[in-house]
Structures are given as C-alpha cells and as structure tokens.
Amino acid sequence: METKPIQELSADERRALLKEIHPEQIQAMNRLGLQLIRQLGTQEASIGENLLISPYSIAAGMGMAYYGSNGETRREMAEVMGWSEWNKEQLSTAQAAMHQFLTHPGAGIQIEIANAMWIKEGITVEEVYKASLQQTFEAEISPLHTQPERAKDEINQWVEQHTRGKILQMMQEPPVPETLMILVNAIAFNGNWMNEFEPEHTKRDEFLLADGSIVSVPMMQQSKQFHYTENEDWQAIRLPYGNGQMHLLVVLPREDRTLEEVQQQLEEHPKRLEEEEAEFKLVDLSLPRFRAEYGINLKKALQQLGMEKAFDPYDADFTKMIPRGPDWQAYIGQVIHRAVMEVNEQGTVAAASTLVEMRAGSAPPTDPVKMEVNRPFMVAVVDGATGAWVFAGAIHHPEQQASQ
C-alpha cells in the first residue's frame, strides 16, 4: 500500500497541539492499557501467552461509542476509561489534537490512523453524534451491507487496507440481525530504529520462560547510549525511532520479580517510569527479535473493570447516538480488538484495530550497563512528547505462534 508523504508539523504547531492534550488524559489511557493487559493475562486462554493491545486504538474505538452514551452508562464508561474529569468538548479537542500529533511523527516513522462507522439500513442516527465523529475522529460513514457476509467482507477489507495488510480477518463472524451499527478504529505503524541493530551480531541465545523452561531465540545485540532507567524491581530502556519523536519502551523485571508484579506496580504508580532518575547511559543490550499477535473480545475485561451497563441489552443508554425504538434500545454487543507487532534489526512494524458493535437489546559511564532481555518483559511503542502508549504488550515467548 502506497503511503502519501506527510508534511511535518512545525515546532509552533506541535506546541499548540500539546496544549490541547492533558497529561492526565494520557496517563489514564496508559493505565487502562496496563489494567487490560493484567486482566486479560488472568483469563485462562491467555495465561502465558504474548499479549498485545493498542491503548490508543481502544480509546478511539470506545470514544466513538462514548460520545453516544448517556446517564449511568456514560458515567460508568467515563470511570473505566479515565474520562470522568473532562467534558465532551475537552475530550474532543484532546482526541483531535492527539490524532494530528500521532499522524505527523517525523522522519523515519509512518503512522496511519483511520476511523469508520457502518449504519444498518433504516436506523436513524442522531445528526449531532455523526457530526462529532466526523469532526473529532475524521470518521468515514457508510451503510452496513444488507447481506451479513458482504458486510463482514467489506469491513475486513477496510481494516486490512488501513492496517497495511497486517490484520486480515478482523470480523470472524458476520453481523447478527440485531446489529445496528459497527464502529471501527484502525492504526498502522512502521518505525525504523535511530540506531539499527547489525544483523551479523544477532545470535541464538537462551530465553527463560515463566514456567522455568528454557528456549533458544534470536537475540539482537547493540552497545550504545540509550535513555535508561533502573530500580530494585526493573530495568527500562527506550529505543528511539527515526529522529527520536517516538520510541520502543522495554521494561525488564529483575530476576527475583515477575512480570505481573512489575505491571501491577506500574498500574498503581503510572508515573514511576518518569519519576525514577533517568539518564543517557552506555548500555550493552541484548533484545530478542519477536513477533506478537493477539485478538480478543474485550467485553468481559471491560465489564470486570466496571463497565457493565454499556453491555446490558435492557439497561444501556446510547440515546445520544440512536433514539430508542418502540421495543428496543442500543447496547454494545462486543468489542473486538486485534493487534500485531514485529520487532527486528531494522525497527518495528505494528498494527491494531478495535471494533465496537452496537446492537439492539548525559556522559556515558566508564563501564556499560548490561541489560539482557532473556526472560518475560513488557513493551510499549510510546510517543515521546505526550507519553502516550500507542501499543503495549507483555512478551512471554519471543517466538510464540499466535493462537488466535
């Protein structure tokens, strides 16, 4: 898929956009990402599996539904998403600014973000709601095909196109007869390292799995100055892409700490990564090549976090989106999320999509720091200026085959 050249933002334009984005909004998005990763990691099917999500994509997909919510449904959604402190105008302004900021990431990075809404024939959608989606999310609005299989194919083709072929079957099943509307966000990311790893230095080495077994994985090697943080619980390194506007954050638990313990600590104290003393240090880094692919219906995890009414066929209130019918009302039937990430010597390629189905019912030290990522670790693709986690995941096995 050809990518149109994007004109870079000026320093003044970047500063103006940053003023529209509250740091607390970014922290709420990142915290939700950590909560979901921990919550999903406890589900039987996901234990020990690589987990990957896009907190940004989830916030965008759920944001499109949130704008149509009302009453107690809206309150619960705001509480889980971390939006309780802001009104719709403030959230809209921040979302639009974030969209512009991320889609102008600077040299060496390509990002495409797209949003869309498909509406069932005969369903009335509030004009104010449609205008909000177009203004804030630049959403495309299309009719949902009357034939379910054709509807599924059209949506899957749209997602495939806007994730540059990385996510092929977003919808596994066609829409059910009760489907009123489908909201979709898609994001594609391609970032080249500022400092690439030399392929000839990559060698197979041991990686310790959570169950104590050892596997052999391709381990990339590099010794350079990086933005590095450490404490008694973990080591963290930031590997910059392009000209440094975005980076891959890698958090490695100490040998006597588990990945789950570190994730819980960061969830409870999301600013700790920033507050720990950080500096540029010479780091001897060993990092496995890895590919993570993950797909899940987020309904159960969001319900467990407290978002219950939105999924209730009898109690949901989305009247700012679709007026109630004579014997039905709109509710969220499912929230499908899929993400994929591949990290190698050249950089990172990643993509994600979220589908919400609305239904009726400093100087280097003398000695380098050693960071050997040879056990389960956490990753995040981060926008440096805002701190937003565009992607986040837990890597338990670098060469694990996707199960979904």
C-alpha positions as CSV (number, residue, x, y, z in Angstrom):
1,M,0.0,0.0,0.0
2,E,1.5,3.4,-1.0
3,T,1.9,5.9,1.7
4,K,1.3,9.6,0.9
5,P,4.2,11.9,2.1
6,I,3.1,13.8,5.2
7,Q,4.2,17.3,5.8
8,E,6.0,17.6,9.2
9,L,4.5,19.8,11.9
10,S,6.4,23.0,12.8
11,A,7.6,23.4,16.3
12,D,4.9,26.0,16.9
13,E,2.2,23.6,15.6
14,R,3.5,20.8,17.9
15,R,3.4,23.1,20.9
16,A,-0.1,24.3,20.1
17,L,-1.4,20.7,19.8
18,L,0.4,19.7,23.1
19,K,-1.5,22.4,24.9
20,E,-4.8,20.7,24.0
21,I,-3.8,17.4,25.5
22,H,-3.9,17.0,29.3
23,P,-1.1,14.8,30.7
24,E,-3.7,13.2,33.0
25,Q,-5.7,12.0,29.9
26,I,-2.6,10.2,28.6
27,Q,-1.9,8.7,32.0
28,A,-5.5,7.4,32.1
29,M,-5.1,5.8,28.7
30,N,-1.8,4.2,29.6
31,R,-3.2,3.0,32.9
32,L,-6.2,1.4,31.2
33,G,-3.8,-0.4,28.8
34,L,-1.9,-1.8,31.8
35,Q,-5.2,-2.8,33.5
36,L,-6.4,-4.6,30.4
37,I,-3.1,-6.4,29.9
38,R,-3.2,-7.6,33.5
39,Q,-6.9,-8.5,33.3
40,L,-6.5,-10.4,30.0
41,G,-3.4,-12.2,31.4
42,T,-5.6,-13.8,34.1
43,Q,-8.0,-15.3,31.6
44,E,-7.4,-19.0,31.2
45,A,-6.9,-18.9,27.4
46,S,-4.3,-16.1,27.8
47,I,-2.1,-17.3,30.6
48,G,1.5,-17.5,29.4
49,E,0.5,-16.1,26.0
50,N,2.1,-13.0,24.4
51,L,-0.4,-10.1,24.9
52,L,-0.5,-7.1,22.7
53,I,-3.0,-4.3,22.6
54,S,-3.2,-0.7,21.4
55,P,-4.4,1.6,24.2
56,Y,-4.8,4.4,21.7
57,S,-6.9,2.3,19.4
58,I,-9.1,1.1,22.2
59,A,-9.5,4.6,23.5
60,A,-10.5,5.8,20.0
61,G,-12.9,2.9,19.4
62,M,-14.6,3.2,22.8
63,G,-14.5,7.0,22.5
64,M,-16.7,6.8,19.4
65,A,-19.3,4.8,21.4
66,Y,-18.9,7.0,24.5
67,Y,-20.0,10.1,22.6
68,G,-23.4,8.4,22.0
69,S,-23.8,7.3,25.6
70,N,-26.0,9.0,28.3
71,G,-26.8,8.8,32.0
72,E,-25.4,5.9,34.1
73,T,-24.0,4.2,31.1
74,R,-21.9,7.3,30.3
75,R,-20.7,7.6,33.9
76,E,-19.5,4.0,34.0
77,M,-17.7,4.3,30.7
78,A,-16.0,7.5,31.8
79,E,-14.9,6.0,35.1
80,V,-13.4,2.9,33.4
81,M,-11.8,4.9,30.6
82,G,-10.5,7.6,33.0
83,W,-12.5,10.4,31.4
84,S,-14.6,11.5,34.4
85,E,-12.8,14.8,34.9
86,W,-13.4,16.2,31.4
87,N,-16.5,17.2,29.4
88,K,-17.2,16.1,25.9
89,E,-15.6,19.3,24.4
90,Q,-12.4,18.9,26.3
91,L,-12.2,15.2,25.3
92,S,-13.0,16.0,21.6
93,T,-10.3,18.7,21.5
94,A,-7.7,16.4,23.0
95,Q,-8.6,13.5,20.8
96,A,-8.4,15.6,17.6
97,A,-5.1,17.0,18.7
98,M,-3.7,13.6,19.5
99,H,-4.8,12.3,16.1
100,Q,-2.9,15.2,14.4
101,F,0.1,14.7,16.6
102,L,0.4,11.0,16.1
103,T,-0.1,11.1,12.3
104,H,2.8,13.6,12.0
105,P,5.5,11.6,13.8
106,G,8.6,12.9,11.9
107,A,11.2,11.3,9.7
108,G,11.7,7.5,9.9
109,I,8.2,6.8,11.2
110,Q,4.9,6.1,9.3
111,I,1.6,6.1,11.1
112,E,-1.9,5.8,9.6
113,I,-5.0,6.1,11.8
114,A,-8.5,5.7,10.4
115,N,-12.0,5.5,11.9
116,A,-15.3,4.4,10.4
117,M,-18.9,3.8,11.1
118,W,-21.3,1.5,9.3
119,I,-25.0,2.0,9.9
120,K,-27.8,-0.5,9.4
121,E,-30.4,0.4,6.8
122,G,-33.4,2.1,8.3
123,I,-31.7,3.1,11.5
124,T,-31.8,6.8,12.5
125,V,-28.6,8.1,13.9
126,E,-28.5,11.5,15.7
127,E,-27.0,14.2,13.4
128,V,-25.1,15.8,16.3
129,Y,-23.5,12.4,17.0
130,K,-22.5,11.8,13.4
131,A,-21.0,15.3,13.2
132,S,-19.0,14.7,16.4
133,L,-17.5,11.5,14.9
134,Q,-16.6,13.3,11.6
135,Q,-15.1,16.3,13.4
136,T,-13.2,14.6,16.2
137,F,-12.3,11.2,14.7
138,E,-12.4,12.1,10.9
139,A,-14.7,9.0,10.7
140,E,-15.9,7.6,7.4
141,I,-19.7,6.9,7.5
142,S,-21.1,4.1,5.3
143,P,-24.2,2.0,5.1
144,L,-23.9,-1.5,6.5
145,H,-24.5,-4.0,3.7
146,T,-27.8,-5.8,4.0
147,Q,-26.2,-9.2,3.3
148,P,-24.2,-10.1,6.5
149,E,-21.4,-12.0,4.7
150,R,-20.9,-9.0,2.4
151,A,-21.0,-6.6,5.4
152,K,-18.3,-8.7,7.1
153,D,-16.1,-8.8,3.9
154,E,-16.4,-5.0,3.4
155,I,-15.4,-4.3,7.0
156,N,-12.5,-6.8,6.9
157,Q,-11.2,-5.3,3.6
158,W,-11.4,-1.8,5.2
159,V,-9.4,-3.0,8.2
160,E,-6.9,-4.9,6.0
161,Q,-6.3,-1.8,3.9
162,H,-5.9,0.6,6.9
163,T,-3.5,-1.8,8.7
164,R,-1.4,-2.3,5.6
165,G,-2.3,-5.9,5.3
166,K,-1.3,-6.8,8.9
167,I,-4.9,-7.7,10.1
168,L,-6.7,-9.8,7.6
169,Q,-9.8,-11.1,9.4
170,M,-11.0,-8.5,11.9
171,M,-14.5,-9.9,11.9
172,Q,-14.6,-13.7,12.3
173,E,-18.4,-13.9,12.1
174,P,-20.9,-11.8,10.1
175,P,-23.0,-9.2,11.9
176,V,-26.0,-10.6,13.7
177,P,-29.6,-9.4,12.8
178,E,-29.7,-7.3,15.9
179,T,-26.6,-5.2,14.8
180,L,-27.5,-1.6,14.4
181,M,-24.1,0.0,13.9
182,I,-20.4,-1.0,13.8
183,L,-17.6,1.4,14.9
184,V,-14.0,0.6,13.9
185,N,-10.6,2.2,14.5
186,A,-7.5,1.0,12.7
187,I,-3.9,2.0,13.2
188,A,-0.7,1.0,11.3
189,F,2.8,1.8,12.5
190,N,6.2,1.4,10.8
191,G,9.2,2.8,12.6
192,N,12.9,2.4,11.8
193,W,15.4,2.5,14.6
194,M,17.5,5.6,15.0
195,N,20.3,3.1,15.6
196,E,19.7,-0.2,13.8
197,F,21.0,-3.5,15.2
198,E,23.6,-5.2,13.0
199,P,22.2,-8.4,11.7
200,E,25.5,-10.2,11.9
201,H,25.6,-9.6,15.7
202,T,22.3,-11.5,16.1
203,K,22.8,-14.9,17.6
204,R,20.6,-17.5,19.2
205,D,20.7,-17.5,22.9
206,E,18.7,-18.7,25.9
207,F,15.4,-17.2,27.0
208,L,13.9,-18.2,30.3
209,L,10.1,-18.8,30.2
210,A,7.8,-18.1,33.2
211,D,7.4,-21.9,33.8
212,G,11.2,-22.3,34.3
213,S,11.9,-23.9,30.9
214,I,14.5,-22.5,28.5
215,V,14.1,-21.9,24.8
216,S,16.6,-20.7,22.2
217,V,15.7,-17.4,20.5
218,P,17.4,-15.0,18.1
219,M,19.0,-12.3,20.3
220,M,19.9,-8.9,18.8
221,Q,23.0,-7.1,20.2
222,Q,23.9,-3.5,20.5
223,S,26.1,-1.3,22.7
224,K,25.2,2.3,22.6
225,Q,23.9,5.2,24.7
226,F,20.2,5.0,25.4
227,H,17.8,6.7,27.7
228,Y,17.9,4.2,30.6
229,T,16.2,3.8,34.0
230,E,16.5,1.2,36.7
231,N,15.5,0.5,40.3
232,E,15.4,-2.5,42.6
233,D,12.4,-4.0,40.7
234,W,13.1,-3.5,37.0
235,Q,15.3,-2.1,34.2
236,A,13.8,0.1,31.5
237,I,15.3,1.3,28.2
238,R,13.9,3.5,25.4
239,L,15.0,2.7,21.8
240,P,14.3,5.7,19.6
241,Y,12.7,5.5,16.1
242,G,13.5,7.9,13.3
243,N,14.5,11.3,14.7
244,G,13.5,10.4,18.2
245,Q,9.9,11.6,18.4
246,M,8.8,8.0,19.3
247,H,10.5,5.1,20.9
248,L,10.1,1.5,22.0
249,L,10.0,1.2,25.8
250,V,11.3,-2.2,27.1
251,V,10.7,-2.9,30.8
252,L,12.6,-6.0,32.1
253,P,11.7,-7.3,35.6
254,R,14.7,-8.1,37.9
255,E,15.4,-11.8,38.2
256,D,13.6,-12.0,41.6
257,R,10.5,-10.2,40.3
258,T,7.7,-11.4,38.0
259,L,6.3,-9.5,35.0
260,E,2.9,-9.4,36.7
261,E,4.3,-7.8,39.8
262,V,6.0,-5.1,37.8
263,Q,2.9,-4.5,35.7
264,Q,0.8,-4.1,38.9
265,Q,3.4,-1.7,40.3
266,L,3.3,0.5,37.2
267,E,-0.5,0.4,37.1
268,E,-0.7,1.7,40.7
269,H,2.0,4.2,40.1
270,P,1.9,5.1,36.4
271,K,4.4,8.0,36.7
272,R,7.1,5.9,38.3
273,L,8.8,5.3,34.9
274,E,9.1,9.0,34.6
275,E,9.9,9.8,38.2
276,E,12.8,7.4,38.6
277,E,16.2,9.1,37.9
278,A,16.9,8.6,34.2
279,E,19.9,9.4,32.1
280,F,21.6,8.5,28.9
281,K,23.9,5.6,29.6
282,L,26.1,3.3,27.6
283,V,24.1,0.0,27.6
284,D,25.1,-3.4,26.4
285,L,21.7,-4.5,25.2
286,S,20.6,-8.0,24.2
287,L,17.0,-7.9,22.9
288,P,15.2,-10.8,21.2
289,R,13.6,-10.5,17.8
290,F,9.9,-11.1,18.4
291,R,6.5,-11.1,16.8
292,A,3.3,-10.8,18.9
293,E,-0.2,-11.3,17.5
294,Y,-3.3,-11.2,19.7
295,G,-7.0,-11.0,19.3
296,I,-9.7,-10.8,21.9
297,N,-13.3,-9.7,22.6
298,L,-12.7,-7.0,25.3
299,K,-16.3,-7.2,26.6
300,K,-15.5,-9.4,29.7
301,A,-12.4,-7.5,30.7
302,L,-14.2,-4.1,30.4
303,Q,-17.1,-5.5,32.4
304,Q,-14.7,-6.7,35.1
305,L,-13.2,-3.2,35.3
306,G,-16.7,-1.8,36.0
307,M,-18.2,-1.0,32.6
308,E,-21.4,-3.0,32.9
309,K,-24.4,-1.0,31.7
310,A,-23.0,-0.4,28.2
311,F,-23.2,-4.1,27.5
312,D,-26.7,-4.6,29.1
313,P,-29.4,-5.1,26.5
314,Y,-32.1,-3.8,28.9
315,D,-30.2,-1.0,30.8
316,A,-27.8,0.6,28.3
317,D,-28.4,4.2,27.4
318,F,-27.0,5.3,24.0
319,T,-29.8,7.7,23.2
320,K,-27.3,10.4,22.1
321,M,-26.3,8.0,19.3
322,I,-29.5,6.1,18.3
323,P,-33.0,7.0,19.6
324,R,-34.9,4.2,21.4
325,G,-37.1,2.1,19.2
326,P,-40.7,1.1,20.2
327,D,-39.4,-2.1,21.8
328,W,-35.6,-2.0,21.7
329,Q,-32.6,0.2,22.6
330,A,-29.0,0.2,21.6
331,Y,-26.2,-1.5,23.6
332,I,-22.7,-2.7,22.9
333,G,-22.7,-6.4,21.8
334,Q,-19.0,-6.9,21.5
335,V,-15.6,-5.0,21.4
336,I,-13.2,-6.9,19.2
337,H,-9.6,-5.9,19.4
338,R,-6.7,-7.3,17.3
339,A,-3.1,-6.2,17.3
340,V,0.2,-7.4,15.8
341,M,3.8,-6.3,16.3
342,E,7.1,-7.4,14.8
343,V,10.5,-6.2,16.1
344,N,13.7,-6.9,14.2
345,E,17.1,-5.4,13.5
346,Q,15.6,-2.6,11.3
347,G,12.8,-1.4,13.5
348,T,9.1,-2.1,14.4
349,V,6.0,-2.8,12.3
350,A,2.7,-2.9,14.2
351,A,-1.0,-2.6,13.6
352,A,-4.2,-2.7,15.6
353,S,-7.9,-2.4,15.2
354,T,-10.8,-2.0,17.6
355,L,-14.4,-2.9,16.5
356,V,-17.3,-1.8,18.6
357,E,-20.6,-3.5,17.6
358,M,-23.8,-1.6,18.7
359,R,-26.7,-3.9,18.9
360,A,-30.5,-3.5,19.6
361,G,-31.2,-5.1,23.1
362,S,24.4,12.9,29.8
363,A,28.1,11.4,29.5
364,P,28.5,7.6,29.3
365,P,29.9,5.8,32.4
366,T,33.2,4.1,32.2
367,D,31.5,0.7,32.4
368,P,28.4,0.0,30.4
369,V,25.2,-1.1,32.0
370,K,24.2,-4.7,31.0
371,M,20.6,-5.3,30.0
372,E,19.9,-8.8,28.8
373,V,16.2,-9.3,27.9
374,N,16.2,-13.0,28.4
375,R,13.0,-13.5,30.3
376,P,9.4,-12.3,30.0
377,F,9.3,-8.5,29.5
378,M,6.9,-5.6,28.8
379,V,7.0,-3.4,25.7
380,A,5.3,-0.2,24.6
381,V,5.5,2.0,21.5
382,V,5.5,5.5,23.0
383,D,5.0,9.0,21.7
384,G,7.8,10.9,23.4
385,A,6.2,14.3,23.6
386,T,2.9,13.1,25.1
387,G,4.0,9.8,26.7
388,A,1.0,8.1,25.0
389,W,1.3,4.3,24.7
390,V,0.2,3.7,21.1
391,F,0.9,-0.1,21.5
392,A,1.6,-2.0,24.7
393,G,2.2,-5.7,25.5
394,A,3.7,-8.5,27.5
395,I,6.1,-10.8,25.7
396,H,6.3,-14.2,27.4
397,H,7.9,-16.1,24.4
398,P,9.6,-14.2,21.5
399,E,8.9,-16.9,19.0
400,Q,5.4,-18.0,20.2
401,Q,2.9,-18.7,17.5
402,A,-0.3,-16.8,17.6
403,S,-3.2,-18.9,18.9
404,Q,-5.9,-16.7,17.6
